[in-house]
């Protein structure tokens, strides 16, 4: 049922997207990072798969073409989502993972809590994440204060509903 | 045969909902893993437990269609697709639990505006780090003895190396990137 062509197509498109992303980001990081990531990893490759499916329609029945398209799309989407979801800790330099790395480098007796605090500059832990929200268009300046945009409100609502389904309040951050 | 193929695609696509369903059952029905320090464990359990129903569905798919043969490529494909969706679910949950950005958005959504000074007073560097230390202790990753922390299981060491390895590959000059980003955000406000 699944052919090696299905797997290789997905892997090839994912590898191409990853290469493009690395080259682009090393030249200049775009201001709307998540939007650009979705374009590179989801929209672009899906357009390629759609174009290939349209070409295949001349030679194969539509149901077979649609099936092959869905099989390749699902594989590609799952690979791309793995990277897209890993990107926020890569970009933000996840503090928990930074603590783990610092402990791995430390002597066996570990670190004092004060030394752990000093791994992180006091003034940037919150402000950099706030800048991310501005750049992503989730937060904006209105009259005399910062407020969240419609997209930001949508995201906040999504997470609130998600946590409600699980019966939990939002996390501590 | 055609219906058989469509059923396989349905199993693969539906596998994306399995971690949420299992997490719902674990959290809502059994009431387990709802304490703040235990929540990530619940999400990991839901992700890992999902291999059972997805594997079971695959086995049923193979056994109920004697004409078709489920080969290793089919199993491997389904394993990759489920792993991708399960991993995505775990990270989505993690974002709702640990992300500073989501906490800022939630505060803005509640109060209608974001008071940065107030946020900085309520959410200090020390508090952010203490929360993370508590979570790492609960996961058994580190050990805490009064004012010292030591290595625990350190299962997150490999993911940490991968994440920070990618970080230095993608952002070879972090200072330049931070400056550009700050400029971008200022332009957004002017």
HADDOCK unambig.tbl for C-alpha pairs under 7 A between the chains (distance, minus, plus):
assign (segid A and resid 1 and name CA) (segid B and resid 74 and name CA) 6.78 0.50 0.50
assign (segid A and resid 2 and name CA) (segid B and resid 73 and name CA) 6.18 0.50 0.50
assign (segid A and resid 2 and name CA) (segid B and resid 74 and name CA) 5.46 0.50 0.50
assign (segid A and resid 22 and name CA) (segid B and resid 170 and name CA) 5.68 0.50 0.50
assign (segid A and resid 25 and name CA) (segid B and resid 170 and name CA) 6.09 0.50 0.50
assign (segid A and resid 26 and name CA) (segid B and resid 170 and name CA) 5.69 0.50 0.50
assign (segid A and resid 26 and name CA) (segid B and resid 171 and name CA) 6.16 0.50 0.50
assign (segid A and resid 26 and name CA) (segid B and resid 172 and name CA) 6.88 0.50 0.50
assign (segid A and resid 29 and name CA) (segid B and resid 177 and name CA) 6.92 0.50 0.50
assign (segid A and resid 31 and name CA) (segid B and resid 181 and name CA) 6.70 0.50 0.50
assign (segid A and resid 31 and name CA) (segid B and resid 184 and name CA) 6.42 0.50 0.50
assign (segid A and resid 71 and name CA) (segid B and resid 9 and name CA) 6.55 0.50 0.50
assign (segid A and resid 74 and name CA) (segid B and resid 81 and name CA) 6.91 0.50 0.50
assign (segid A and resid 75 and name CA) (segid B and resid 81 and name CA) 5.74 0.50 0.50
assign (segid A and resid 78 and name CA) (segid B and resid 81 and name CA) 5.39 0.50 0.50
assign (segid A and resid 78 and name CA) (segid B and resid 84 and name CA) 4.51 0.50 0.50
assign (segid A and resid 78 and name CA) (segid B and resid 85 and name CA) 5.93 0.50 0.50
assign (segid A and resid 79 and name CA) (segid B and resid 84 and name CA) 5.97 0.50 0.50
assign (segid A and resid 81 and name CA) (segid B and resid 84 and name CA) 6.63 0.50 0.50
assign (segid A and resid 81 and name CA) (segid B and resid 88 and name CA) 6.26 0.50 0.50
assign (segid A and resid 82 and name CA) (segid B and resid 84 and name CA) 5.55 0.50 0.50
assign (segid A and resid 82 and name CA) (segid B and resid 87 and name CA) 6.57 0.50 0.50
assign (segid A and resid 82 and name CA) (segid B and resid 88 and name CA) 6.04 0.50 0.50
assign (segid A and resid 85 and name CA) (segid B and resid 88 and name CA) 6.09 0.50 0.50
assign (segid A and resid 85 and name CA) (segid B and resid 91 and name CA) 6.19 0.50 0.50
assign (segid A and resid 90 and name CA) (segid B and resid 163 and name CA) 5.32 0.50 0.50
assign (segid A and resid 90 and name CA) (segid B and resid 164 and name CA) 6.46 0.50 0.50
assign (segid A and resid 90 and name CA) (segid B and resid 166 and name CA) 6.73 0.50 0.50
assign (segid A and resid 90 and name CA) (segid B and resid 167 and name CA) 5.26 0.50 0.50
assign (segid A and resid 91 and name CA) (segid B and resid 167 and name CA) 6.64 0.50 0.50
assign (segid A and resid 96 and name CA) (segid B and resid 132 and name CA) 5.95 0.50 0.50
assign (segid A and resid 97 and name CA) (segid B and resid 160 and name CA) 5.04 0.50 0.50
assign (segid A and resid 100 and name CA) (segid B and resid 157 and name CA) 6.23 0.50 0.50
assign (segid A and resid 101 and name CA) (segid B and resid 157 and name CA) 6.56 0.50 0.50
assign (segid A and resid 101 and name CA) (segid B and resid 160 and name CA) 6.65 0.50 0.50
assign (segid A and resid 103 and name CA) (segid B and resid 150 and name CA) 6.80 0.50 0.50
assign (segid A and resid 103 and name CA) (segid B and resid 151 and name CA) 6.18 0.50 0.50
assign (segid A and resid 109 and name CA) (segid B and resid 150 and name CA) 6.19 0.50 0.50
assign (segid A and resid 110 and name CA) (segid B and resid 148 and name CA) 6.75 0.50 0.50
assign (segid A and resid 110 and name CA) (segid B and resid 149 and name CA) 5.57 0.50 0.50
assign (segid A and resid 110 and name CA) (segid B and resid 150 and name CA) 4.27 0.50 0.50
assign (segid A and resid 110 and name CA) (segid B and resid 151 and name CA) 6.70 0.50 0.50
assign (segid A and resid 111 and name CA) (segid B and resid 148 and name CA) 5.60 0.50 0.50
assign (segid A and resid 111 and name CA) (segid B and resid 149 and name CA) 5.46 0.50 0.50
assign (segid A and resid 111 and name CA) (segid B and resid 150 and name CA) 6.59 0.50 0.50
assign (segid A and resid 112 and name CA) (segid B and resid 147 and name CA) 5.66 0.50 0.50
assign (segid A and resid 112 and name CA) (segid B and resid 148 and name CA) 4.18 0.50 0.50
assign (segid A and resid 112 and name CA) (segid B and resid 149 and name CA) 6.14 0.50 0.50
assign (segid A and resid 113 and name CA) (segid B and resid 147 and name CA) 5.40 0.50 0.50
assign (segid A and resid 113 and name CA) (segid B and resid 148 and name CA) 5.52 0.50 0.50
assign (segid A and resid 113 and name CA) (segid B and resid 149 and name CA) 6.63 0.50 0.50
assign (segid A and resid 117 and name CA) (segid B and resid 126 and name CA) 6.50 0.50 0.50
assign (segid A and resid 117 and name CA) (segid B and resid 129 and name CA) 6.82 0.50 0.50
assign (segid A and resid 122 and name CA) (segid B and resid 125 and name CA) 5.86 0.50 0.50
assign (segid A and resid 125 and name CA) (segid B and resid 125 and name CA) 6.72 0.50 0.50
assign (segid A and resid 129 and name CA) (segid B and resid 100 and name CA) 6.81 0.50 0.50
assign (segid A and resid 129 and name CA) (segid B and resid 101 and name CA) 5.81 0.50 0.50
assign (segid A and resid 130 and name CA) (segid B and resid 101 and name CA) 6.83 0.50 0.50
assign (segid A and resid 131 and name CA) (segid B and resid 182 and name CA) 6.52 0.50 0.50
assign (segid A and resid 131 and name CA) (segid B and resid 185 and name CA) 5.76 0.50 0.50
assign (segid A and resid 133 and name CA) (segid B and resid 101 and name CA) 6.94 0.50 0.50
assign (segid A and resid 134 and name CA) (segid B and resid 185 and name CA) 5.66 0.50 0.50
assign (segid A and resid 135 and name CA) (segid B and resid 184 and name CA) 6.64 0.50 0.50
assign (segid A and resid 135 and name CA) (segid B and resid 185 and name CA) 5.27 0.50 0.50
assign (segid A and resid 141 and name CA) (segid B and resid 189 and name CA) 6.22 0.50 0.50
assign (segid A and resid 145 and name CA) (segid B and resid 113 and name CA) 6.61 0.50 0.50
assign (segid A and resid 146 and name CA) (segid B and resid 113 and name CA) 5.64 0.50 0.50
assign (segid A and resid 146 and name CA) (segid B and resid 114 and name CA) 5.20 0.50 0.50
assign (segid A and resid 147 and name CA) (segid B and resid 108 and name CA) 6.23 0.50 0.50
assign (segid A and resid 147 and name CA) (segid B and resid 112 and name CA) 6.38 0.50 0.50
assign (segid A and resid 147 and name CA) (segid B and resid 113 and name CA) 4.36 0.50 0.50
assign (segid A and resid 147 and name CA) (segid B and resid 114 and name CA) 5.63 0.50 0.50
assign (segid A and resid 148 and name CA) (segid B and resid 105 and name CA) 6.82 0.50 0.50
assign (segid A and resid 148 and name CA) (segid B and resid 108 and name CA) 6.01 0.50 0.50
assign (segid A and resid 148 and name CA) (segid B and resid 109 and name CA) 6.89 0.50 0.50
assign (segid A and resid 148 and name CA) (segid B and resid 113 and name CA) 6.95 0.50 0.50
assign (segid A and resid 152 and name CA) (segid B and resid 105 and name CA) 6.61 0.50 0.50
assign (segid A and resid 153 and name CA) (segid B and resid 109 and name CA) 6.16 0.50 0.50
assign (segid A and resid 156 and name CA) (segid B and resid 102 and name CA) 6.96 0.50 0.50
assign (segid A and resid 156 and name CA) (segid B and resid 105 and name CA) 5.92 0.50 0.50
assign (segid A and resid 156 and name CA) (segid B and resid 106 and name CA) 5.54 0.50 0.50
assign (segid A and resid 156 and name CA) (segid B and resid 109 and name CA) 6.71 0.50 0.50
assign (segid A and resid 159 and name CA) (segid B and resid 96 and name CA) 6.21 0.50 0.50
assign (segid A and resid 166 and name CA) (segid B and resid 24 and name CA) 5.31 0.50 0.50
assign (segid A and resid 166 and name CA) (segid B and resid 27 and name CA) 6.07 0.50 0.50
assign (segid A and resid 166 and name CA) (segid B and resid 28 and name CA) 6.23 0.50 0.50
assign (segid A and resid 167 and name CA) (segid B and resid 28 and name CA) 6.23 0.50 0.50
assign (segid A and resid 168 and name CA) (segid B and resid 34 and name CA) 6.93 0.50 0.50
assign (segid A and resid 170 and name CA) (segid B and resid 96 and name CA) 6.21 0.50 0.50
assign (segid A and resid 170 and name CA) (segid B and resid 97 and name CA) 6.27 0.50 0.50
assign (segid A and resid 171 and name CA) (segid B and resid 96 and name CA) 5.94 0.50 0.50
assign (segid A and resid 171 and name CA) (segid B and resid 97 and name CA) 3.80 0.50 0.50
assign (segid A and resid 171 and name CA) (segid B and resid 98 and name CA) 6.04 0.50 0.50
assign (segid A and resid 172 and name CA) (segid B and resid 97 and name CA) 6.29 0.50 0.50
assign (segid A and resid 172 and name CA) (segid B and resid 98 and name CA) 6.29 0.50 0.50
assign (segid A and resid 173 and name CA) (segid B and resid 97 and name CA) 5.90 0.50 0.50
assign (segid A and resid 173 and name CA) (segid B and resid 98 and name CA) 4.02 0.50 0.50
assign (segid A and resid 173 and name CA) (segid B and resid 99 and name CA) 4.80 0.50 0.50
assign (segid A and resid 173 and name CA) (segid B and resid 100 and name CA) 4.76 0.50 0.50
assign (segid A and resid 173 and name CA) (segid B and resid 103 and name CA) 5.39 0.50 0.50
